[in-house]
Amino acid sequence: MEIEFDVTITPAVLYDYMLHHTYTSASGLIGAAAGALMVVAYFMGAGVLVLIAGIIILAYLPWTLFLKSKQQYLANPAFKTPLHYKMTEEGVTVSQSDEMQGQKWEDMYKAVSTSRSLILYTSPVNASIFPKKDLGVQTSGVIEMISTHMPPKKVKIRS
């Protein structure tokens, strides 16, 4: 079986990836919990400064990730043209212009999904992002290909 598709990386796609990556890490969860606890503390009688601090903490990370996604998009010329992916029994290759890179299935780190994308991590911090809008009707085939070739404990994809 073989699946080929093109994806276009936009600031919105990067933002979705960054939100997921950040809020599933320990630091992102701790920051969100600290901000939420400050807001709760305000309603339990703490001063208004605690509420303001909580709101700032809760709003800071999404806002900075939004700005970072825009900056990363503008700074990376590779995002200006579509990436062509090919999934085979051996692994995944990505090509753009005259460049091509591949990775075997057994070397993949993990696969996850957000409401907008499938994310195939090639390392703890690097990933291929497959926007569902670009995959269209091939979304289920891509999910099946990933699920078939990666161990179940590495795949956390919700349909």
VMD Tcl script that builds the backbone (N, CA, C; Angstrom):
set m [mol new atoms 477]
animate dup $m
set s [atomselect $m all]
$s set {name element resname resid chain x y z} {
  {N N MET 1 A 0.843 -1.185 0.000}
  {CA C MET 1 A 0.000 0.000 0.000}
  {C C MET 1 A 0.885 1.246 0.000}
  {N N GLU 2 A 0.425 2.250 -0.682}
  {CA C GLU 2 A 1.169 3.501 -0.808}
  {C C GLU 2 A 0.182 4.659 -0.812}
  {N N ILE 3 A 0.522 5.713 -0.104}
  {CA C ILE 3 A -0.328 6.909 -0.078}
  {C C ILE 3 A 0.553 8.115 -0.362}
  {N N GLU 4 A 0.097 8.980 -1.244}
  {CA C GLU 4 A 0.819 10.219 -1.544}
  {C C GLU 4 A -0.129 11.396 -1.366}
  {N N PHE 5 A 0.414 12.484 -0.817}
  {CA C PHE 5 A -0.387 13.687 -0.625}
  {C C PHE 5 A 0.525 14.895 -0.463}
  {N N ASP 6 A -0.049 16.065 -0.676}
  {CA C ASP 6 A 0.664 17.331 -0.499}
  {C C ASP 6 A 0.057 18.076 0.677}
  {N N VAL 7 A 0.898 18.741 1.447}
  {CA C VAL 7 A 0.407 19.581 2.547}
  {C C VAL 7 A 1.026 20.969 2.438}
  {N N THR 8 A 0.271 21.935 2.861}
  {CA C THR 8 A 0.742 23.312 2.911}
  {C C THR 8 A 0.759 23.744 4.373}
  {N N ILE 9 A 1.912 24.192 4.828}
  {CA C ILE 9 A 2.043 24.633 6.211}
  {C C ILE 9 A 1.741 26.130 6.269}
  {N N THR 10 A 0.771 26.482 7.088}
  {CA C THR 10 A 0.365 27.882 7.269}
  {C C THR 10 A 0.615 28.278 8.726}
  {N N PRO 11 A 0.542 29.570 9.035}
  {CA C PRO 11 A 0.668 29.965 10.446}
  {C C PRO 11 A -0.374 29.276 11.343}
  {N N ALA 12 A -1.592 29.081 10.844}
  {CA C ALA 12 A -2.634 28.428 11.642}
  {C C ALA 12 A -2.284 26.972 11.925}
  {N N VAL 13 A -1.705 26.287 10.948}
  {CA C VAL 13 A -1.289 24.892 11.127}
  {C C VAL 13 A -0.161 24.823 12.165}
  {N N LEU 14 A 0.794 25.732 12.068}
  {CA C LEU 14 A 1.887 25.772 13.044}
  {C C LEU 14 A 1.366 26.076 14.443}
  {N N TYR 15 A 0.426 27.002 14.548}
  {CA C TYR 15 A -0.150 27.373 15.843}
  {C C TYR 15 A -0.833 26.171 16.491}
  {N N ASP 16 A -1.605 25.436 15.708}
  {CA C ASP 16 A -2.290 24.247 16.210}
  {C C ASP 16 A -1.271 23.237 16.738}
  {N N TYR 17 A -0.198 23.018 15.976}
  {CA C TYR 17 A 0.866 22.098 16.402}
  {C C TYR 17 A 1.525 22.597 17.690}
  {N N MET 18 A 1.871 23.884 17.739}
  {CA C MET 18 A 2.561 24.435 18.916}
  {C C MET 18 A 1.684 24.361 20.167}
  {N N LEU 19 A 0.383 24.648 20.021}
  {CA C LEU 19 A -0.516 24.529 21.171}
  {C C LEU 19 A -0.524 23.098 21.697}
  {N N HIS 20 A -0.678 22.144 20.800}
  {CA C HIS 20 A -0.718 20.748 21.232}
  {C C HIS 20 A 0.601 20.351 21.883}
  {N N HIS 21 A 1.700 20.677 21.228}
  {CA C HIS 21 A 3.018 20.298 21.735}
  {C C HIS 21 A 3.276 20.915 23.120}
  {N N THR 22 A 2.905 22.172 23.282}
  {CA C THR 22 A 3.154 22.880 24.543}
  {C C THR 22 A 2.252 22.378 25.667}
  {N N TYR 23 A 0.956 22.253 25.391}
  {CA C TYR 23 A 0.031 21.885 26.454}
  {C C TYR 23 A 0.002 20.387 26.763}
  {N N THR 24 A 0.800 19.606 26.063}
  {CA C THR 24 A 0.958 18.202 26.451}
  {C C THR 24 A 2.319 17.973 27.098}
  {N N SER 25 A 3.061 19.057 27.296}
  {CA C SER 25 A 4.350 18.958 28.003}
  {C C SER 25 A 4.151 19.368 29.458}
  {N N ALA 26 A 5.077 18.975 30.305}
  {CA C ALA 26 A 4.970 19.281 31.738}
  {C C ALA 26 A 4.932 20.785 31.992}
  {N N SER 27 A 5.810 21.546 31.336}
  {CA C SER 27 A 5.851 22.994 31.596}
  {C C SER 27 A 4.559 23.682 31.170}
  {N N GLY 28 A 3.976 23.258 30.048}
  {CA C GLY 28 A 2.720 23.855 29.602}
  {C C GLY 28 A 1.580 23.553 30.554}
  {N N LEU 29 A 1.534 22.318 31.026}
  {CA C LEU 29 A 0.476 21.931 31.967}
  {C C LEU 29 A 0.632 22.641 33.305}
  {N N ILE 30 A 1.866 22.765 33.786}
  {CA C ILE 30 A 2.115 23.446 35.059}
  {C C ILE 30 A 1.722 24.921 34.967}
  {N N GLY 31 A 2.086 25.559 33.857}
  {CA C GLY 31 A 1.728 26.963 33.662}
  {C C GLY 31 A 0.222 27.171 33.626}
  {N N ALA 32 A -0.479 26.323 32.893}
  {CA C ALA 32 A -1.935 26.433 32.813}
  {C C ALA 32 A -2.576 26.184 34.182}
  {N N ALA 33 A -2.069 25.175 34.895}
  {CA C ALA 33 A -2.615 24.875 36.220}
  {C C ALA 33 A -2.363 26.028 37.194}
  {N N ALA 34 A -1.177 26.626 37.139}
  {CA C ALA 34 A -0.856 27.747 38.038}
  {C C ALA 34 A -1.779 28.929 37.761}
  {N N GLY 35 A -1.989 29.242 36.480}
  {CA C GLY 35 A -2.880 30.344 36.132}
  {C C GLY 35 A -4.306 30.072 36.579}
  {N N ALA 36 A -4.780 28.856 36.346}
  {CA C ALA 36 A -6.136 28.492 36.749}
  {C C ALA 36 A -6.299 28.541 38.260}
  {N N LEU 37 A -5.292 28.065 38.992}
  {CA C LEU 37 A -5.369 28.106 40.461}
  {C C LEU 37 A -5.417 29.539 40.978}
  {N N MET 38 A -4.712 30.455 40.312}
  {CA C MET 38 A -4.754 31.865 40.728}
  {C C MET 38 A -6.143 32.460 40.511}
  {N N VAL 39 A -6.774 32.099 39.399}
  {CA C VAL 39 A -8.135 32.594 39.147}
  {C C VAL 39 A -9.088 32.030 40.201}
  {N N VAL 40 A -8.959 30.739 40.513}
  {CA C VAL 40 A -9.792 30.119 41.546}
  {C C VAL 40 A -9.527 30.783 42.904}
  {N N ALA 41 A -8.261 31.050 43.198}
  {CA C ALA 41 A -7.906 31.691 44.474}
  {C C ALA 41 A -8.579 33.059 44.606}
  {N N TYR 42 A -8.679 33.789 43.509}
  {CA C TYR 42 A -9.356 35.089 43.542}
  {C C TYR 42 A -10.811 34.915 43.991}
  {N N PHE 43 A -11.487 33.909 43.437}
  {CA C PHE 43 A -12.895 33.698 43.786}
  {C C PHE 43 A -13.058 33.135 45.197}
  {N N MET 44 A -11.946 32.703 45.787}
  {CA C MET 44 A -12.005 32.215 47.162}
  {C C MET 44 A -11.538 33.289 48.147}
  {N N GLY 45 A -11.384 34.513 47.657}
  {CA C GLY 45 A -11.082 35.608 48.558}
  {C C GLY 45 A -9.726 36.257 48.393}
  {N N ALA 46 A -8.884 35.757 47.511}
  {CA C ALA 46 A -7.580 36.399 47.301}
  {C C ALA 46 A -7.800 37.738 46.592}
  {N N GLY 47 A -6.802 38.568 46.592}
  {CA C GLY 47 A -6.933 39.901 46.021}
  {C C GLY 47 A -7.003 39.917 44.502}
  {N N VAL 48 A -7.344 41.091 43.983}
  {CA C VAL 48 A -7.499 41.270 42.547}
  {C C VAL 48 A -6.172 41.079 41.806}
  {N N LEU 49 A -5.047 41.328 42.495}
  {CA C LEU 49 A -3.742 41.114 41.849}
  {C C LEU 49 A -3.526 39.644 41.503}
  {N N VAL 50 A -4.058 38.746 42.326}
  {CA C VAL 50 A -3.949 37.319 42.048}
  {C C VAL 50 A -4.757 36.975 40.788}
  {N N LEU 51 A -5.934 37.583 40.639}
  {CA C LEU 51 A -6.747 37.377 39.439}
  {C C LEU 51 A -6.008 37.877 38.201}
  {N N ILE 52 A -5.452 39.077 38.291}
  {CA C ILE 52 A -4.718 39.645 37.147}
  {C C ILE 52 A -3.526 38.765 36.782}
  {N N ALA 53 A -2.782 38.311 37.784}
  {CA C ALA 53 A -1.639 37.436 37.524}
  {C C ALA 53 A -2.091 36.132 36.866}
  {N N GLY 54 A -3.182 35.572 37.353}
  {CA C GLY 54 A -3.711 34.327 36.766}
  {C C GLY 54 A -4.122 34.502 35.318}
  {N N ILE 55 A -4.806 35.599 35.020}
  {CA C ILE 55 A -5.235 35.863 33.637}
  {C C ILE 55 A -4.022 36.067 32.731}
  {N N ILE 56 A -3.037 36.804 33.222}
  {CA C ILE 56 A -1.820 37.026 32.429}
  {C C ILE 56 A -1.116 35.698 32.139}
  {N N ILE 57 A -1.001 34.858 33.157}
  {CA C ILE 57 A -0.349 33.555 32.963}
  {C C ILE 57 A -1.127 32.707 31.954}
  {N N LEU 58 A -2.457 32.694 32.062}
  {CA C LEU 58 A -3.273 31.891 31.148}
  {C C LEU 58 A -3.233 32.425 29.710}
  {N N ALA 59 A -3.141 33.732 29.543}
  {CA C ALA 59 A -3.163 34.324 28.201}
  {C C ALA 59 A -1.780 34.404 27.562}
  {N N TYR 60 A -0.731 34.448 28.379}
  {CA C TYR 60 A 0.621 34.649 27.868}
  {C C TYR 60 A 1.061 33.566 26.886}
  {N N LEU 61 A 0.920 32.308 27.259}
  {CA C LEU 61 A 1.423 31.218 26.427}
  {C C LEU 61 A 0.705 31.130 25.078}
  {N N PRO 62 A -0.626 31.129 25.033}
  {CA C PRO 62 A -1.272 31.087 23.706}
  {C C PRO 62 A -0.891 32.291 22.832}
  {N N TRP 63 A -0.794 33.467 23.442}
  {CA C TRP 63 A -0.447 34.656 22.666}
  {C C TRP 63 A 0.980 34.561 22.113}
  {N N THR 64 A 1.927 34.151 22.935}
  {CA C THR 64 A 3.306 34.046 22.445}
  {C C THR 64 A 3.435 32.928 21.406}
  {N N LEU 65 A 2.687 31.836 21.562}
  {CA C LEU 65 A 2.714 30.774 20.556}
  {C C LEU 65 A 2.121 31.258 19.236}
  {N N PHE 66 A 1.090 32.082 19.318}
  {CA C PHE 66 A 0.486 32.667 18.120}
  {C C PHE 66 A 1.514 33.520 17.377}
  {N N LEU 67 A 2.214 34.376 18.115}
  {CA C LEU 67 A 3.234 35.229 17.501}
  {C C LEU 67 A 4.392 34.395 16.950}
  {N N LYS 68 A 4.799 33.375 17.700}
  {CA C LYS 68 A 5.906 32.521 17.279}
  {C C LYS 68 A 5.555 31.744 16.003}
  {N N SER 69 A 4.318 31.300 15.889}
  {CA C SER 69 A 3.911 30.568 14.685}
  {C C SER 69 A 3.982 31.473 13.456}
  {N N LYS 70 A 3.575 32.715 13.603}
  {CA C LYS 70 A 3.665 33.683 12.487}
  {C C LYS 70 A 5.129 33.933 12.122}
  {N N GLN 71 A 5.970 34.160 13.142}
  {CA C GLN 71 A 7.388 34.421 12.888}
  {C C GLN 71 A 8.067 33.219 12.239}
  {N N GLN 72 A 7.777 32.031 12.718}
  {CA C GLN 72 A 8.391 30.823 12.175}
  {C C GLN 72 A 7.974 30.619 10.724}
  {N N TYR 73 A 6.712 30.878 10.430}
  {CA C TYR 73 A 6.221 30.756 9.057}
  {C C TYR 73 A 6.956 31.727 8.132}
  {N N LEU 74 A 7.067 32.967 8.558}
  {CA C LEU 74 A 7.714 33.988 7.731}
  {C C LEU 74 A 9.213 33.737 7.566}
  {N N ALA 75 A 9.849 33.153 8.576}
  {CA C ALA 75 A 11.298 32.942 8.552}
  {C C ALA 75 A 11.717 31.673 7.799}
  {N N ASN 76 A 10.778 30.776 7.536}
  {CA C ASN 76 A 11.133 29.500 6.923}
  {C C ASN 76 A 10.636 29.439 5.474}
  {N N PRO 77 A 11.546 29.558 4.502}
  {CA C PRO 77 A 11.130 29.522 3.097}
  {C C PRO 77 A 10.497 28.195 2.684}
  {N N ALA 78 A 10.790 27.110 3.406}
  {CA C ALA 78 A 10.220 25.804 3.063}
  {C C ALA 78 A 8.696 25.785 3.208}
  {N N PHE 79 A 8.151 26.670 4.025}
  {CA C PHE 79 A 6.704 26.704 4.222}
  {C C PHE 79 A 5.968 27.410 3.090}
  {N N LYS 80 A 6.682 28.048 2.189}
  {CA C LYS 80 A 6.044 28.825 1.117}
  {C C LYS 80 A 5.500 27.944 -0.007}
  {N N THR 81 A 6.034 26.724 -0.142}
  {CA C THR 81 A 5.546 25.809 -1.169}
  {C C THR 81 A 5.119 24.501 -0.509}
  {N N PRO 82 A 4.189 23.784 -1.142}
  {CA C PRO 82 A 3.687 22.542 -0.544}
  {C C PRO 82 A 4.780 21.483 -0.377}
  {N N LEU 83 A 4.608 20.646 0.631}
  {CA C LEU 83 A 5.484 19.499 0.872}
  {C C LEU 83 A 4.771 18.262 0.335}
  {N N HIS 84 A 5.484 17.414 -0.371}
  {CA C HIS 84 A 4.906 16.188 -0.924}
  {C C HIS 84 A 5.335 14.997 -0.069}
  {N N TYR 85 A 4.371 14.289 0.476}
  {CA C TYR 85 A 4.649 13.124 1.315}
  {C C TYR 85 A 4.255 11.848 0.585}
  {N N LYS 86 A 5.038 10.820 0.827}
  {CA C LYS 86 A 4.743 9.496 0.297}
  {C C LYS 86 A 4.933 8.498 1.429}
  {N N MET 87 A 3.867 7.779 1.766}
  {CA C MET 87 A 3.911 6.751 2.800}
  {C C MET 87 A 3.913 5.395 2.113}
  {N N THR 88 A 4.913 4.566 2.462}
  {CA C THR 88 A 5.010 3.221 1.906}
  {C C THR 88 A 5.137 2.222 3.052}
  {N N GLU 89 A 5.294 0.971 2.708}
  {CA C GLU 89 A 5.481 -0.070 3.719}
  {C C GLU 89 A 6.774 0.153 4.513}
  {N N GLU 90 A 7.764 0.800 3.900}
  {CA C GLU 90 A 9.062 1.016 4.550}
  {C C GLU 90 A 9.077 2.236 5.473}
  {N N GLY 91 A 8.384 3.294 5.083}
  {CA C GLY 91 A 8.417 4.515 5.878}
  {C C GLY 91 A 7.784 5.689 5.163}
  {N N VAL 92 A 8.220 6.880 5.540}
  {CA C VAL 92 A 7.645 8.115 5.010}
  {C C VAL 92 A 8.757 8.934 4.373}
  {N N THR 93 A 8.503 9.420 3.163}
  {CA C THR 93 A 9.447 10.341 2.523}
  {C C THR 93 A 8.731 11.664 2.295}
  {N N VAL 94 A 9.494 12.731 2.417}
  {CA C VAL 94 A 8.972 14.064 2.151}
  {C C VAL 94 A 9.880 14.695 1.115}
  {N N SER 95 A 9.271 15.348 0.145}
  {CA C SER 95 A 10.068 16.002 -0.884}
  {C C SER 95 A 9.506 17.387 -1.171}
  {N N GLN 96 A 10.430 18.234 -1.608}
  {CA C GLN 96 A 10.072 19.594 -1.982}
  {C C GLN 96 A 11.152 20.069 -2.945}
  {N N SER 97 A 10.733 20.546 -4.092}
  {CA C SER 97 A 11.673 20.919 -5.150}
  {C C SER 97 A 12.561 19.720 -5.453}
  {N N ASP 98 A 13.878 19.865 -5.312}
  {CA C ASP 98 A 14.802 18.770 -5.627}
  {C C ASP 98 A 15.273 18.019 -4.388}
  {N N GLU 99 A 14.780 18.380 -3.233}
  {CA C GLU 99 A 15.230 17.742 -1.992}
  {C C GLU 99 A 14.246 16.667 -1.543}
  {N N MET 100 A 14.813 15.572 -0.979}
  {CA C MET 100 A 13.976 14.492 -0.476}
  {C C MET 100 A 14.610 13.903 0.783}
  {N N GLN 101 A 13.785 13.630 1.789}
  {CA C GLN 101 A 14.237 12.985 3.021}
  {C C GLN 101 A 13.257 11.882 3.371}
  {N N GLY 102 A 13.778 10.838 3.986}
  {CA C GLY 102 A 12.925 9.729 4.375}
  {C C GLY 102 A 13.242 9.243 5.771}
  {N N GLN 103 A 12.264 8.583 6.358}
  {CA C GLN 103 A 12.450 8.002 7.678}
  {C C GLN 103 A 11.659 6.696 7.737}
  {N N LYS 104 A 12.278 5.673 8.313}
  {CA C LYS 104 A 11.629 4.370 8.445}
  {C C LYS 104 A 10.588 4.422 9.559}
  {N N TRP 105 A 9.573 3.579 9.422}
  {CA C TRP 105 A 8.517 3.535 10.431}
  {C C TRP 105 A 9.078 3.236 11.820}
  {N N GLU 106 A 10.033 2.324 11.907}
  {CA C GLU 106 A 10.538 1.942 13.228}
  {C C GLU 106 A 11.311 3.067 13.910}
  {N N ASP 107 A 11.704 4.088 13.142}
  {CA C ASP 107 A 12.421 5.226 13.721}
  {C C ASP 107 A 11.499 6.369 14.139}
  {N N MET 108 A 10.205 6.223 13.867}
  {CA C MET 108 A 9.243 7.273 14.236}
  {C C MET 108 A 9.067 7.293 15.750}
  {N N TYR 109 A 8.914 8.491 16.292}
  {CA C TYR 109 A 8.829 8.662 17.739}
  {C C TYR 109 A 7.405 8.408 18.250}
  {N N LYS 110 A 6.420 9.104 17.680}
  {CA C LYS 110 A 5.021 8.895 18.053}
  {C C LYS 110 A 4.120 9.586 17.033}
  {N N ALA 111 A 2.843 9.274 17.088}
  {CA C ALA 111 A 1.848 9.912 16.226}
  {C C ALA 111 A 0.664 10.340 17.089}
  {N N VAL 112 A 0.220 11.575 16.892}
  {CA C VAL 112 A -0.907 12.109 17.659}
  {C C VAL 112 A -1.832 12.867 16.703}
  {N N SER 113 A -2.965 13.285 17.228}
  {CA C SER 113 A -3.871 14.089 16.421}
  {C C SER 113 A -4.396 15.258 17.238}
  {N N THR 114 A -4.745 16.308 16.522}
  {CA C THR 114 A -5.489 17.417 17.091}
  {C C THR 114 A -6.789 17.476 16.295}
  {N N SER 115 A -7.645 18.413 16.584}
  {CA C SER 115 A -8.876 18.510 15.810}
  {C C SER 115 A -8.592 18.917 14.366}
  {N N ARG 116 A -7.438 19.535 14.122}
  {CA C ARG 116 A -7.118 20.032 12.781}
  {C C ARG 116 A -6.038 19.256 12.036}
  {N N SER 117 A -5.208 18.487 12.751}
  {CA C SER 117 A -4.045 17.865 12.112}
  {C C SER 117 A -3.722 16.491 12.668}
  {N N LEU 118 A -2.994 15.731 11.860}
  {CA C LEU 118 A -2.307 14.541 12.320}
  {C C LEU 118 A -0.851 14.952 12.444}
  {N N ILE 119 A -0.195 14.540 13.518}
  {CA C ILE 119 A 1.189 14.937 13.756}
  {C C ILE 119 A 2.017 13.672 13.930}
  {N N LEU 120 A 3.017 13.530 13.071}
  {CA C LEU 120 A 3.900 12.376 13.108}
  {C C LEU 120 A 5.262 12.858 13.590}
  {N N TYR 121 A 5.566 12.561 14.854}
  {CA C TYR 121 A 6.836 12.995 15.449}
  {C C TYR 121 A 7.971 12.100 14.961}
  {N N THR 122 A 9.026 12.741 14.467}
  {CA C THR 122 A 10.215 12.010 14.035}
  {C C THR 122 A 11.275 12.018 15.136}
  {N N SER 123 A 11.066 12.827 16.156}
  {CA C SER 123 A 11.909 12.898 17.355}
  {C C SER 123 A 11.044 13.554 18.430}
  {N N PRO 124 A 11.541 13.682 19.659}
  {CA C PRO 124 A 10.713 14.324 20.691}
  {C C PRO 124 A 10.300 15.764 20.356}
  {N N VAL 125 A 11.070 16.458 19.505}
  {CA C VAL 125 A 10.746 17.862 19.215}
  {C C VAL 125 A 10.512 18.167 17.736}
  {N N ASN 126 A 10.736 17.215 16.838}
  {CA C ASN 126 A 10.525 17.440 15.405}
  {C C ASN 126 A 9.355 16.603 14.918}
  {N N ALA 127 A 8.583 17.173 13.997}
  {CA C ALA 127 A 7.398 16.464 13.536}
  {C C ALA 127 A 7.035 16.857 12.115}
  {N N SER 128 A 6.316 15.953 11.486}
  {CA C SER 128 A 5.654 16.248 10.222}
  {C C SER 128 A 4.199 16.510 10.572}
  {N N ILE 129 A 3.674 17.604 10.053}
  {CA C ILE 129 A 2.298 17.996 10.349}
  {C C ILE 129 A 1.464 17.764 9.092}
  {N N PHE 130 A 0.379 17.013 9.249}
  {CA C PHE 130 A -0.516 16.739 8.140}
  {C C PHE 130 A -1.878 17.375 8.434}
  {N N PRO 131 A -2.124 18.594 7.926}
  {CA C PRO 131 A -3.431 19.226 8.151}
  {C C PRO 131 A -4.547 18.368 7.544}
  {N N LYS 132 A -5.588 18.109 8.315}
  {CA C LYS 132 A -6.692 17.277 7.837}
  {C C LYS 132 A -7.359 17.894 6.615}
  {N N LYS 133 A -7.358 19.232 6.522}
  {CA C LYS 133 A -7.972 19.877 5.357}
  {C C LYS 133 A -7.207 19.550 4.080}
  {N N ASP 134 A -5.893 19.319 4.185}
  {CA C ASP 134 A -5.092 18.943 3.024}
  {C C ASP 134 A -5.224 17.456 2.701}
  {N N LEU 135 A -5.439 16.646 3.723}
  {CA C LEU 135 A -5.570 15.201 3.508}
  {C C LEU 135 A -6.916 14.843 2.897}
  {N N GLY 136 A -7.951 15.562 3.295}
  {CA C GLY 136 A -9.289 15.309 2.757}
  {C C GLY 136 A -9.720 13.871 2.964}
  {N N VAL 137 A -10.129 13.225 1.854}
  {CA C VAL 137 A -10.639 11.855 1.930}
  {C C VAL 137 A -9.542 10.841 2.258}
  {N N GLN 138 A -8.280 11.254 2.165}
  {CA C GLN 138 A -7.181 10.343 2.479}
  {C C GLN 138 A -6.874 10.270 3.974}
  {N N THR 139 A -7.549 11.075 4.780}
  {CA C THR 139 A -7.279 11.110 6.220}
  {C C THR 139 A -7.343 9.717 6.838}
  {N N SER 140 A -8.409 8.974 6.560}
  {CA C SER 140 A -8.548 7.642 7.171}
  {C C SER 140 A -7.465 6.694 6.671}
  {N N GLY 141 A -7.055 6.809 5.415}
  {CA C GLY 141 A -5.981 5.981 4.886}
  {C C GLY 141 A -4.652 6.282 5.545}
  {N N VAL 142 A -4.386 7.559 5.801}
  {CA C VAL 142 A -3.150 7.964 6.476}
  {C C VAL 142 A -3.151 7.440 7.911}
  {N N ILE 143 A -4.284 7.571 8.601}
  {CA C ILE 143 A -4.401 7.051 9.973}
  {C C ILE 143 A -4.168 5.539 9.983}
  {N N GLU 144 A -4.761 4.841 9.027}
  {CA C GLU 144 A -4.599 3.387 8.945}
  {C C GLU 144 A -3.137 3.023 8.681}
  {N N MET 145 A -2.487 3.762 7.790}
  {CA C MET 145 A -1.080 3.492 7.464}
  {C C MET 145 A -0.199 3.679 8.703}
  {N N ILE 146 A -0.420 4.780 9.427}
  {CA C ILE 146 A 0.358 5.048 10.646}
  {C C ILE 146 A 0.087 3.951 11.682}
  {N N SER 147 A -1.176 3.645 11.909}
  {CA C SER 147 A -1.563 2.657 12.925}
  {C C SER 147 A -1.054 1.260 12.598}
  {N N THR 148 A -0.962 0.937 11.325}
  {CA C THR 148 A -0.490 -0.379 10.893}
  {C C THR 148 A 1.014 -0.539 11.084}
  {N N HIS 149 A 1.763 0.567 10.894}
  {CA C HIS 149 A 3.221 0.471 10.879}
  {C C HIS 149 A 3.920 0.944 12.154}
  {N N MET 150 A 3.162 1.465 13.101}
  {CA C MET 150 A 3.762 1.904 14.363}
  {C C MET 150 A 3.143 1.124 15.510}
  {N N PRO 151 A 3.905 0.871 16.575}
  {CA C PRO 151 A 3.348 0.164 17.733}
  {C C PRO 151 A 2.178 0.955 18.342}
  {N N PRO 152 A 1.126 0.267 18.788}
  {CA C PRO 152 A -0.049 0.945 19.345}
  {C C PRO 152 A 0.273 1.939 20.464}
  {N N LYS 153 A 1.288 1.650 21.288}
  {CA C LYS 153 A 1.613 2.557 22.395}
  {C C LYS 153 A 2.179 3.890 21.903}
  {N N LYS 154 A 2.614 3.965 20.648}
  {CA C LYS 154 A 3.155 5.201 20.089}
  {C C LYS 154 A 2.110 6.001 19.318}
  {N N VAL 155 A 0.916 5.437 19.143}
  {CA C VAL 155 A -0.115 6.079 18.328}
  {C C VAL 155 A -1.269 6.541 19.215}
  {N N LYS 156 A -1.484 7.848 19.243}
  {CA C LYS 156 A -2.589 8.429 20.002}
  {C C LYS 156 A -3.375 9.339 19.069}
  {N N ILE 157 A -4.103 8.688 18.157}
  {CA C ILE 157 A -4.874 9.418 17.154}
  {C C ILE 157 A -6.357 9.184 17.401}
  {N N ARG 158 A -7.082 10.289 17.532}
  {CA C ARG 158 A -8.532 10.243 17.662}
  {C C ARG 158 A -9.116 10.568 16.281}
  {N N SER 159 A -10.062 9.789 15.853}
  {CA C SER 159 A -10.669 10.052 14.537}
  {C C SER 159 A -11.647 11.194 14.594}
}
mol reanalyze $m
mol bondsrecalc $m
mol representation Tube
mol addrep $m
